[in-house]
Amino acid sequence: MITYNYNRYGSDSPFTPSKYIKTNLEVLLKMLDGEDLKQYKEMILFKDVQQMFF
């Protein structure tokens, strides 16, 4: 089971071809604006990384 504080930072970065990065970001941002994920948007975009390094 993957919990809310699971380390996601950069996990797919080395495996994603550069031509897909912009498209993947657009899809992710649309998903995060959906009702089921909206409450976790800040956590997914930066708070989990902030906890790791600060």
C-alpha positions in Angstrom: 0.0 0.0 0.0 1.3 3.4 -0.9 0.5 6.0 1.8 0.1 9.8 1.4 3.8 10.4 2.4 5.2 7.9 -0.1 8.3 9.2 -1.8 7.2 10.2 -5.3 9.7 12.9 -6.0 11.5 12.3 -9.3 10.7 8.6 -9.4 9.7 8.6 -13.1 12.0 11.4 -14.3 14.8 9.3 -15.7 12.4 7.1 -17.6 10.2 9.7 -19.2 11.2 10.9 -22.7 11.5 14.6 -22.8 8.8 14.9 -25.5 6.2 13.6 -23.1 7.0 15.6 -20.0 4.9 18.7 -20.9 1.9 16.5 -21.9 2.2 14.4 -18.7 2.3 17.6 -16.6 -0.8 18.9 -18.3 -2.6 15.7 -17.6 -1.5 15.6 -14.0 -2.6 19.2 -13.4 -6.1 18.4 -14.9 -6.3 15.3 -12.6 -5.4 17.3 -9.6 -8.2 19.8 -10.2 -10.7 16.9 -10.1 -13.0 16.7 -7.0 -11.4 13.5 -5.7 -7.8 14.9 -5.8 -8.3 18.6 -5.2 -7.8 18.3 -1.5 -4.3 16.7 -2.0 -3.1 19.0 -4.8 -0.7 21.0 -2.6 0.7 17.9 -0.9 1.3 16.2 -4.2 2.9 19.2 -5.9 5.2 20.4 -3.2 4.5 19.6 0.4 5.8 16.0 0.4 9.0 17.2 -1.2 9.2 20.1 1.3 9.0 17.5 4.2 11.8 15.5 2.7 14.3 18.3 2.5 13.3 20.9 5.1 
